Amino acid sequence: MSESVNDRKQQMLSPVDKFNGAILVQGSAHPVLRDNWPAGIDFICGHCNRMVLVVGAADDQLWDIGFECFACKRLSVSPSLPPGMALPFSYVLTPEGRYRIDQTVDMRRVVIVGETAKARRLTEAGHKGATFGQKTEFAQDELDAALLRLWMRQLREILGARYDKLYLSDMLARNSPTPPKHRHGLMVIVESLEYALASFETGAPEVNVRRITEIHVLLTILDRWKHHMLWPKMVEALDGEYEHTIITLAAATFLEDAGNGVVFHENPSGRIPDLLLVVGSQQRVAVEIKAPSVLRDRHSELTIDDAKKIIRSAAKKAGTGRKGQLANTRSAMLVIGGFHLYQSDLDSLEHAARAYLDSAARADLHSHFIAIAILSLGSALELPSAHQDAQRRISGTLSVRIAENFGYNGGLTLCQEPVVPLNRLA
């Protein structure tokens, strides 16, 4: 027996008098749109509370779409894309205007989006490919004292009162009888900026390329997300978990630029992942970020045994059971990030990740894992030759290695190659 309209959950659309967007006009008594989700929702006209406008849709399938009821001729609007919510790589964009629909259209589980929803997401996350755009190198800047002073000022403006607190705390700790073994990453960068600035004034510039490019990368990525609803939380996290935060932001930027829809979890706590990827309607991928301290400030190459230990430890800490951050109840991805890793380190970690996933597949484990990704924030410094008057140029880089799990059986596909933004096609 077929499911009747009365057997499904019903929800009223929001009644409005005007709507500046896409309006689907119900041209007959038939519903405008239909889908077949097991827990689908029937959306009802918000004015007359009588006409069914959409049948069997998911709660994340319609964003900012208006409907004109056949019976009462008045307007109702689907849910608005919530702040922080992402759009999948593939969706149907409906431009502003009126569209008469006489016969029910099968949605085929595709997400339908109005222009206002797309614009809202664009403001929060920027254009796809805006930071990387088919390359994992940030825009180059001329390295001089003015640039370093600019970066220092920008960092102070972003952190606000936290900057002075961190600076004072770091200074007192360094001058105490028992200085800390590990200083706050941001204060290490500030010290390097101050030292470099002083050296420029002597006419013999000396910079710590690792630290200088790190602040370049940080400021570039933060600028990308400055209009996101969780921007204050991102800045706050730099205080408490600097290394984890910058790796998380780098991973989110790379995944967004590759075409995936990235959702940040607010104040991750307990056993929830750092990020969610919106692949499609009702389709999510959990992404957990790990930034092991052993991958910070390395001065020797990793052995293959070191790499295997890092991969196993990260996977264990992520929690792959039913209640873990990467619970086996949905598709998942583990990201392990470091700073200025050697190419041989990346090779070893990628090899160890593949071996770990292959071993898990043979044991019929981790079939919900899509992949393990390895990220490394690095640097590129272009120095003029003796016969050139060119300026020193500096750029941060992001090295990415992805070990796919050939035992994955979740059926979802992620985008892995950054797209070219429209403003770079000219």
C-alpha positions in Angstrom: 0.0 0.0 0.0 1.4 3.4 -0.9 2.2 6.0 1.7 -0.5 8.6 2.0 0.1 12.3 2.6 -1.4 12.0 6.1 1.2 9.3 7.0 4.1 11.7 6.7 5.3 14.5 8.9 3.8 17.8 7.8 5.4 21.2 8.3 4.1 24.7 7.4 6.2 26.9 5.3 6.8 30.4 6.5 4.0 32.8 5.4 5.2 36.1 3.8 3.6 38.9 1.9 6.6 39.5 -0.3 9.6 37.5 -1.4 12.5 38.7 -3.5 13.8 35.5 -4.8 12.8 32.4 -6.8 9.1 31.7 -6.5 7.6 28.4 -7.7 4.0 29.0 -8.6 1.7 26.1 -8.0 -0.2 25.9 -11.2 -2.6 23.1 -10.2 -3.8 21.2 -7.2 -0.8 18.9 -7.5 2.3 19.5 -5.2 5.0 21.5 -6.9 7.9 19.2 -5.8 8.2 15.6 -4.7 10.8 13.3 -3.3 10.8 9.9 -1.5 12.9 10.2 1.6 11.8 7.6 4.2 11.4 10.3 6.8 10.4 13.0 4.3 8.4 16.1 5.1 5.3 17.4 3.4 5.5 21.2 3.3 2.1 23.0 3.6 1.1 26.5 2.5 1.8 28.8 5.5 -1.3 30.9 4.8 -4.3 28.5 4.1 -2.7 25.5 5.9 -4.4 23.4 3.3 -2.4 22.9 0.1 0.5 20.6 0.0 3.3 22.3 -1.9 6.1 19.8 -1.4 5.9 16.1 -0.7 8.5 13.8 1.0 11.4 16.3 1.0 14.4 16.2 3.4 14.8 19.0 5.9 18.0 20.1 4.2 16.8 20.0 0.6 15.2 23.4 0.1 16.9 26.7 0.9 15.4 30.1 0.4 12.7 29.0 -2.2 9.4 30.8 -2.4 6.0 29.1 -3.2 2.7 30.6 -4.4 -0.2 28.5 -3.3 -2.8 27.3 -6.0 -5.7 27.8 -3.5 -5.0 31.0 -1.7 -2.5 32.6 -4.2 -0.3 33.7 -1.3 3.4 33.3 -0.7 5.2 30.9 1.6 9.0 30.4 1.9 11.1 27.3 2.6 13.7 27.4 5.4 16.5 29.9 5.0 20.1 28.5 4.8 21.2 28.7 8.5 24.3 30.7 9.4 27.4 28.4 9.1 25.6 25.8 7.0 27.3 24.7 3.8 26.0 23.9 0.4 27.0 20.6 -1.3 29.2 20.6 -4.4 26.2 19.8 -6.7 22.9 21.6 -6.3 20.2 23.3 -8.4 20.4 27.1 -8.2 17.1 28.8 -8.9 17.5 32.5 -10.0 15.1 35.2 -8.9 11.8 35.1 -10.7 8.4 33.4 -11.0 8.2 29.8 -12.3 4.8 28.2 -13.0 4.7 24.5 -12.2 1.6 22.7 -13.4 2.7 19.1 -12.8 4.7 17.8 -9.8 8.5 17.8 -10.4 10.6 14.9 -9.0 13.5 16.3 -7.0 15.6 13.1 -7.2 17.2 14.0 -3.9 18.9 17.1 -5.3 19.3 20.2 -3.1 17.4 23.2 -4.5 18.9 26.6 -3.6 17.7 30.2 -4.0 20.1 33.0 -4.9 19.9 34.5 -1.4 21.1 31.3 0.1 24.0 31.1 -2.3 24.9 34.7 -1.5 24.8 34.1 2.2 27.2 31.2 1.9 29.5 33.1 -0.4 29.8 35.8 2.2 30.7 33.4 4.9 33.1 31.1 3.0 34.3 33.0 0.0 34.5 31.7 -3.6 35.6 28.2 -4.2 39.3 28.2 -5.0 39.8 31.7 -3.6 42.8 30.8 -1.5 44.4 28.0 -3.4 42.8 27.7 -6.8 44.5 24.7 -8.3 47.7 25.3 -6.4 48.7 24.8 -2.8 50.7 28.0 -2.6 49.5 31.3 -1.1 49.9 34.6 -2.9 53.5 35.9 -2.7 54.3 39.1 -0.8 57.4 41.3 -1.0 59.3 40.7 2.2 60.4 44.0 3.8 60.0 45.8 7.1 56.7 47.4 6.1 55.2 44.0 5.4 56.3 42.6 8.8 54.9 45.7 10.6 51.6 45.2 8.8 51.4 41.6 9.8 52.2 42.5 13.4 49.5 45.1 13.4 47.0 42.7 11.8 47.7 40.0 14.4 47.2 42.5 17.3 43.9 43.7 15.8 42.6 40.2 15.3 43.5 39.0 18.9 42.6 42.3 20.6 43.1 42.1 24.4 44.2 38.4 24.1 47.4 39.6 22.4 48.5 41.7 25.4 47.6 38.9 27.8 49.5 36.3 25.8 52.5 38.6 25.3 52.8 39.4 29.0 52.3 35.8 30.1 54.9 34.6 27.6 57.4 37.2 28.8 57.0 36.4 32.4 57.2 32.7 31.7 60.5 33.0 29.8 62.0 35.1 32.6 61.0 32.8 35.4 63.4 30.4 37.1 61.7 27.5 35.4 60.8 28.6 31.8 58.3 26.4 30.0 59.4 23.7 27.6 56.8 24.6 25.1 55.8 28.3 24.4 52.6 29.5 22.8 53.0 29.2 19.1 51.7 32.7 18.4 54.3 34.2 20.8 57.1 32.3 19.1 56.0 33.9 15.8 55.8 37.4 17.4 59.3 37.0 18.8 60.5 36.1 15.3 58.7 39.1 13.8 60.3 41.4 16.3 63.8 40.0 15.7 63.4 40.3 11.9 62.2 43.9 12.2 65.2 44.8 14.2 67.5 43.1 11.7 65.9 45.1 8.8 66.8 48.3 10.6 70.5 47.3 10.8 70.6 46.8 7.0 71.3 43.1 7.4 67.9 41.4 7.2 67.7 38.1 9.0 64.4 36.2 9.1 63.2 32.8 10.4 61.4 31.7 7.2 59.4 29.1 9.0 57.9 31.5 11.5 57.4 34.3 9.0 55.5 32.2 6.5 53.5 30.7 9.3 52.0 34.1 10.2 51.5 34.7 6.4 49.5 31.5 6.1 47.5 32.2 9.3 46.5 35.7 8.3 45.5 34.6 4.8 43.3 31.8 6.1 41.7 34.0 8.8 40.9 36.6 6.2 39.0 34.0 4.2 36.7 33.2 7.2 36.4 36.6 8.8 32.7 36.9 7.9 31.8 33.4 9.2 29.4 33.2 12.2 32.1 31.4 14.2 34.8 33.9 13.5 35.0 35.0 17.2 35.3 31.4 18.2 38.1 30.8 15.7 40.0 33.7 17.1 39.4 32.5 20.7 40.7 29.0 19.7 44.0 30.5 18.6 44.6 31.4 22.3 44.0 27.9 23.7 44.8 25.5 20.8 46.9 27.4 18.3 48.5 24.5 16.4 45.2 22.5 16.2 43.3 25.6 15.2 45.6 26.7 12.3 45.7 23.1 10.9 41.9 22.9 11.2 41.5 26.2 9.3 44.0 25.1 6.7 42.2 21.8 6.2 38.8 23.5 6.0 40.1 26.0 3.4 41.6 23.3 1.3 38.4 21.2 1.4 36.2 24.2 0.6 38.4 25.2 -2.3 38.2 21.7 -3.6 34.4 22.1 -3.9 33.3 20.5 -0.6 30.8 22.2 1.7 32.5 22.7 5.1 30.7 23.1 8.4 32.6 24.0 11.5 31.5 22.5 14.8 31.0 25.2 17.4 33.2 24.6 20.4 33.9 20.9 19.7 33.8 19.0 22.9 33.2 15.5 23.9 33.3 13.1 21.0 32.2 15.1 18.0 34.4 15.8 14.9 35.9 19.2 14.2 34.3 19.5 10.7 31.4 18.1 8.7 31.3 18.0 5.0 28.0 18.5 3.3 28.1 16.1 0.3 24.4 16.2 -0.5 21.0 16.1 1.0 21.2 14.0 4.2 24.8 13.1 3.3 27.6 14.2 5.7 31.2 13.2 6.2 32.8 13.6 9.7 36.3 15.1 9.6 38.5 14.9 12.6 41.7 17.0 12.8 44.8 15.9 14.7 48.0 18.1 15.0 50.5 15.9 16.9 53.2 17.8 18.7 55.8 15.5 17.2 55.0 17.1 13.8 55.8 20.6 15.0 59.4 22.0 14.6 61.0 18.8 13.4 64.7 18.9 12.7 65.2 15.3 11.6 63.3 13.1 9.2 60.7 10.7 10.4 61.4 7.0 10.2 58.7 4.7 8.8 58.2 3.3 12.3 57.7 6.9 13.6 55.1 7.5 10.9 53.2 4.3 11.7 53.0 5.2 15.3 51.7 8.7 14.5 49.0 7.3 12.2 47.9 4.6 14.7 47.9 7.1 17.6 45.8 9.7 15.6 43.3 7.1 14.5 43.0 5.8 18.1 42.5 9.3 19.6 39.9 10.1 16.9 37.8 7.3 18.1 36.4 5.1 15.4 33.8 3.2 17.4 30.1 3.9 17.6 30.7 6.8 20.1 33.9 8.2 18.7 34.6 11.4 16.9 34.8 9.3 13.7 32.0 7.0 14.7 31.3 4.1 12.4 27.7 5.3 12.0 28.6 7.6 9.1 31.4 8.2 6.5 34.5 9.8 8.0 37.9 11.3 7.2 41.0 11.7 9.4 43.3 14.7 8.8 46.8 14.7 10.4 48.6 18.0 10.1 52.1 19.2 10.7 54.4 22.2 10.1 57.4 22.3 7.6 57.6 18.6 7.1 60.3 17.2 4.8 59.1 15.5 1.6 60.4 12.3 3.0 58.2 12.8 6.1 55.1 13.2 3.8 56.2 10.1 1.9 56.5 8.1 5.1 53.2 9.3 6.6 51.3 8.7 3.3 52.8 5.2 3.1 51.9 4.5 6.8 48.4 5.8 6.3 47.9 3.5 3.3 49.3 0.5 5.2 47.0 1.2 8.1 43.9 1.4 5.9 44.9 -1.7 3.9 45.4 -3.6 7.2 42.0 -2.4 8.5 40.3 -3.4 5.3 41.7 -7.0 5.6 40.4 -7.1 9.1 37.0 -5.8 7.9 37.4 -2.6 9.9 37.1 1.1 9.1 34.8 0.5 6.1 33.3 4.0 6.9 36.7 5.7 6.4 37.0 7.5 3.1 40.6 8.5 3.5 43.4 9.7 5.7 44.8 13.1 4.7 48.3 14.4 5.6 48.8 18.2 5.6 51.9 20.2 6.1 52.2 24.0 6.3 55.4 25.0 4.7 57.2 28.0 3.2 58.7 29.3 0.0 61.2 32.1 -0.1 62.3 33.6 -3.4 65.6 35.5 -3.1 67.1 37.7 -5.9 70.3 36.6 -7.5 73.4 38.7 -7.3 72.5 40.2 -10.8 68.9 41.0 -9.9 67.3 44.0 -8.3 64.1 42.0 -7.5 62.6 42.0 -4.1 62.6 39.1 -1.7 59.3 37.3 -2.0 57.8 35.0 0.6 54.9 32.6 0.4 53.3 29.9 2.6 52.6 26.5 1.1 50.3 23.7 1.9 51.4 20.1 1.0 48.6 17.6 0.9 48.7 13.8 0.6 45.6 11.8 0.6 45.6 8.0 1.3 42.3 6.7 0.1 40.7 3.7 1.8 40.0 1.0 -0.8 37.9 -0.8 1.8 35.4 2.2 2.1 31.9 1.1 1.3 29.9 4.3 2.2 29.3 5.3 -1.4 30.2 9.0 -1.0 32.8 10.9 -3.0 34.8 13.9 -1.9 36.3 16.6 -4.1 40.1 16.6 -3.8 41.4 19.0 -6.4 41.0 22.8 -5.7 38.9 24.5 -8.4 39.7 27.6 -10.4 37.7 30.6 -9.1 36.0 32.7 -11.8 38.2 35.7 -11.1 41.3 33.7 -12.1 40.0 32.5 -15.4 40.6 35.8 -17.2 
